[in-house]
Structures are given as C-alpha cells and as structure tokens.
C-alpha cells in the first residue's frame, strides 16, 4: 500500500463495498436507536442524540490519533501515502469534532440548563477542534506539500497530549459531563437494547471516515503525482 498507483487502484475497487456496508450499518443503527430503543427513564427521548453525539466524539479522537501516527510515519520513513492520509484526515476529524460539540450543546441545554459550560471535557474537545483547524491552515499556508506535510506532522504529534486529557477529563476533574458508560471494564452502564444501535452507529461512522479519507487521499495523490506516468496513463484511459 506504499505504492501510490497500487493504492489508487486498490482503494477504487473497495470503495463501493465499503459504502454499501457503511450505509447498512448507519441505517440499522438509526432504526434501532430512534425507533426500537426505549426512552431513557431519566432523560426521556432526548437521550437519542447519543447515536450521533457519542460516535462523533469517539471519531474526533480516533481520527486525530490516525493523523498523528501517519504524520510520524511520513516524518520517519518519508512515505508519501502516509503524508496524504494524515492531511486528508484533518478536515474529516474537524467535522466530527464540530458535530460532537454541536450535538453535545443540544444535549446539554435540557440536561444542564445551558448550551455551553467551560467544563474540562468540553474545553479540551474545543481545543481539539482548534488543533485540527491549525493543521489545515498550516498545510494550506506552505506551498511545497512535502515540507507542509512535515510541518503538520510535528504539530499533530505535539497535539497528541490533548487526547488523554479529553479521555480522562471526567475522571481527573469534577465535571458536569457524565463519566464513561460503554467503555467501563466491568459492565457497561447502558441497556443492551440501547447499546447495540450505538455500536452499530460507531461502526458506521468509522466506515464513513474510511470512505471519506480514501476519497480525499485519492484526489490528493492525483494532485501530487500529476506529472507521473501512471497518472498520465490513468487520464488517457478516461
């Protein structure tokens, strides 16, 4: 997968199948969460926003880690595909982070009585959004893309310190945000009828990220390799 032409051809073959599976998971998860799952005994139907909020929050962290790891691979081994995946992940991760903040705000208003509080979890998640935007802006500001990739990789690696802060903020500080429910080691604090749709949505969101990053990476590769023979042959066939 380190070869740009092989990567381009292989991802073109699997994208339709990934898209089909993604649509199936999200449709099933939404049906289970919005229709079949019972209302929460305390929050009523307002809890159903978790089927978008929680997967978005999980993905905001997951995508950042992927971006930083790929950036490190690009720095150490100078792999072009890793650099492409790293920068292609940034706008997607920013979108997930923004969605998590917005849906969390919509959830917080009826639960906490406020759209926003400077809670440790919320504040660190907002910082994550700024880190994503910083990566996007830095990459756009540097004309040479290999140099830009190295610069954003360093920024992404520095920003990794924020990931454990977000994850453990509800345990380290006294926050309004509720503690972990699904990832508890002993037993999830959520009924199975609510948990299964949530896990389906989480799987669907991960596939959505994979599809989106592959599409963006294919376009970035074409732009970077525009003068190579394999791109010329590809354009001739089309």
C-alpha positions in Angstrom: 0.0 0.0 0.0 3.0 2.3 0.0 2.9 2.5 -3.8 0.7 5.4 -5.0 -0.6 3.7 -8.2 -1.4 0.4 -6.3 -3.1 2.3 -3.5 -5.2 4.2 -6.0 -6.3 1.1 -7.9 -7.0 -1.0 -4.8 -9.0 1.7 -3.0 -11.0 2.3 -6.1 -12.1 -1.4 -6.0 -13.1 -1.5 -2.3 -14.8 1.9 -2.0 -18.2 0.7 -3.4 -18.3 -2.2 -1.0 -17.3 0.0 2.0 -20.0 2.4 1.0 -22.7 -0.3 1.0 -21.6 -1.7 4.4 -21.5 1.8 5.8 -25.0 2.7 4.7 -26.3 -0.6 6.1 -24.7 -0.1 9.5 -25.9 3.5 9.8 -29.4 2.7 8.7 -29.7 -0.2 11.1 -28.2 1.8 13.9 -30.5 4.7 13.4 -33.6 2.4 13.2 -32.6 0.6 16.4 -31.7 3.8 18.2 -34.5 6.1 17.1 -37.4 3.6 16.8 -36.8 0.4 18.6 -34.8 1.5 21.7 -36.9 2.5 24.7 -36.9 6.0 26.1 -34.5 6.6 29.0 -36.1 6.6 32.4 -34.5 10.0 33.3 -33.8 11.8 30.0 -36.8 10.6 28.0 -36.3 10.7 24.3 -33.7 13.4 24.4 -31.1 10.7 25.1 -31.4 9.6 21.5 -28.9 12.2 20.4 -26.2 9.9 21.7 -26.5 7.9 18.5 -24.8 10.9 16.7 -23.0 12.6 19.5 -21.1 9.7 21.0 -19.8 8.2 17.8 -18.8 11.7 16.6 -16.9 12.3 19.9 -15.2 8.9 19.6 -14.2 9.6 16.0 -12.8 13.0 16.8 -10.2 11.3 19.0 -9.7 8.3 16.7 -9.1 10.4 13.6 -6.6 12.6 15.4 -4.6 9.6 16.5 -4.6 8.2 13.0 -3.5 11.6 11.6 -0.6 11.9 14.1 0.5 8.3 13.6 0.5 8.7 9.8 2.3 12.0 10.2 5.0 10.3 12.3 5.4 7.6 9.6 5.8 10.3 7.0 8.4 12.0 9.1 10.5 8.9 9.8 10.1 6.9 6.6 9.1 9.6 4.2 6.1 7.6 2.9 4.1 9.8 0.6 0.9 7.8 1.2 1.2 8.3 4.9 1.5 12.0 4.5 -1.5 12.0 2.2 -3.6 10.1 4.7 -2.6 12.4 7.5 -3.6 15.6 5.8 -6.7 14.0 4.3 -7.9 13.1 7.8 -7.7 16.6 9.1 -10.9 18.1 7.6 -12.9 14.9 8.4 -11.7 14.9 12.0 -12.5 18.6 12.3 -16.0 17.8 11.1 -16.5 15.0 13.6 -15.2 17.3 16.4 -17.6 20.1 15.4 -20.5 17.7 15.2 -19.7 16.4 18.7 -19.6 19.9 20.1 -22.8 20.9 18.5 -24.8 17.8 19.4 -23.3 18.0 22.9 -24.6 21.5 23.2 -28.0 20.5 22.0 -28.0 17.7 24.6 -26.6 19.9 27.4 -29.3 22.5 27.2 -32.1 20.2 28.5 -29.8 18.2 30.8 -27.7 21.0 32.3 -29.8 24.1 31.6 -27.0 25.7 29.5 -25.8 25.4 25.9 -22.2 25.6 27.0 -20.1 25.4 30.1 -16.4 25.6 30.5 -16.3 22.0 31.5 -13.0 20.1 31.3 -14.3 17.7 28.7 -16.0 20.4 26.6 -13.0 22.7 26.8 -10.4 20.1 25.8 -12.7 19.0 22.9 -12.8 22.6 21.7 -9.0 22.7 21.8 -9.0 19.6 19.7 -11.1 21.4 17.1 -8.5 24.3 17.1 -5.7 21.7 16.6 -7.5 20.3 13.5 -8.0 23.8 12.1 -4.4 24.6 12.8 -3.2 21.6 10.9 -5.5 22.5 7.9 -4.3 26.2 8.0 -0.6 25.3 8.3 -0.8 22.8 5.4 -2.5 25.4 3.2 0.0 28.1 4.1 3.1 26.2 2.9 3.4 25.9 -0.9 5.7 22.8 -1.0 3.5 19.9 0.0 6.3 17.7 1.3 7.5 20.5 3.6 3.9 21.2 4.6 3.4 17.6 5.5 6.4 17.6 7.8 5.2 20.7 9.5 1.7 19.5 10.1 3.1 16.1 11.3 5.1 17.9 14.0 2.0 20.0 15.1 -0.2 16.9 15.2 2.3 15.0 17.3 2.6 17.9 19.8 -1.2 18.0 20.0 -1.4 14.3 20.9 -1.0 15.4 24.6 -4.6 16.6 24.4 -6.1 13.2 23.6 -5.6 11.6 27.0 -6.7 14.8 28.6 -10.1 14.6 26.7 -10.5 10.9 27.5 -9.7 11.1 31.2 -11.0 14.6 31.9 -14.2 13.2 33.5 -12.2 11.1 35.9 -9.4 13.6 36.7 -11.7 16.6 37.4 -15.2 17.1 38.8 -17.1 17.9 35.6 -20.7 18.2 34.6 -20.1 15.7 31.7 -21.1 12.2 32.7 -18.5 9.5 33.2 -17.9 6.5 30.9 -20.8 4.2 30.3 -19.8 2.0 27.4 -16.1 1.6 28.0 -16.3 0.6 31.6 -14.2 -2.6 32.2 -16.7 -4.4 34.5 -20.0 -3.7 32.8 -21.4 -1.0 30.5 -24.0 1.2 32.3 -26.4 1.1 29.3 -29.0 -1.4 28.4 -28.3 -3.8 25.6 -31.2 -2.5 23.6 -29.6 0.9 23.6 -26.0 -0.3 23.4 -26.3 -2.4 20.2 -27.6 0.5 18.0 -24.8 2.7 19.5 -22.2 0.2 18.5 -23.7 -0.1 15.0 -23.5 3.6 14.6 -19.9 3.7 15.8 -19.0 1.1 13.2 -20.9 3.1 10.6 -19.1 6.3 11.5 -15.7 4.5 11.3 -16.5 3.2 7.8 -17.7 6.7 6.8 -14.3 8.1 7.9 -12.5 5.4 6.0 -14.5 6.1 2.8 -14.1 9.8 3.2 -10.3 9.7 3.8 -9.8 7.3 0.9 -11.7 9.6 -1.5 -9.7 12.6 -0.3 -6.4 10.7 -0.4 -7.0 9.6 -3.9 -7.6 13.2 -5.0 -4.5 14.4 -3.1 -2.4 11.7 -4.7 -3.6 12.6 -8.2 -2.6 16.2 -7.5 0.8 15.4 -6.1 1.6 12.8 -8.8 0.1 14.8 -11.7 3.4 14.6 -13.6 4.0 10.9 -13.1 3.4 8.2 -15.8 0.7 6.3 -14.0 -1.5 9.4 -13.7 -1.0 10.2 -17.4 -2.0 6.6 -18.3 -5.0 6.9 -16.0 -6.2 10.1 -17.6 -5.7 8.6 -21.1 -7.9 5.7 -20.3 -10.7 8.0 -19.2 
